[in-house]
């Protein structure tokens, strides 16, 4: 975020936080349907189950998630450093607590108490909400989650649309996680095919929202380049 004023950086970080809350609301709705975990967490689950972690490390699913995120972040710093921003750190630090907060509210309503058709509908709704929030985070230009950055960087390197690249990345996470012992559900497959294309549709609107907010409150208009 070089060359940007403190005011603009603050506006972009607020946009990122808003997008993060929206995205994790979608993640929480999706997870509470009990129809499977998202592709990245299937990978984490597989790593957690298959690697003989030493007892002194005290590894949990959450700690493995943080470790993998840090490793991805390190690789991306080496490959395309300008894609990593302060928002990446915010995503890593705040993602878990935000999901925990929404879980307290939504778990009693959704968890296991609805017919399958309703849960499938909620799962798709959750994926769409996730996609919209994710595009706000990315369009803020303040950074994004390490796993989302993989799709952003690959899309930019290959000069391919974000949607199909995101599907490929999610399917890759799912396959590796499944081979390592992660549990794949119907929701995992739906998520892998819905989030990327939905995000591709939302990007034009999200970029416009972020550009208008930055121009109005940050004193500068700096639209995001297309993915």
Helices and strands as residue ranges (DSSP letters): H 6-32, H 39-50, G 55-57, H 61-79, G 81-83, H 86-110, H 116-139, H 146-158, H 162-179, H 186-217
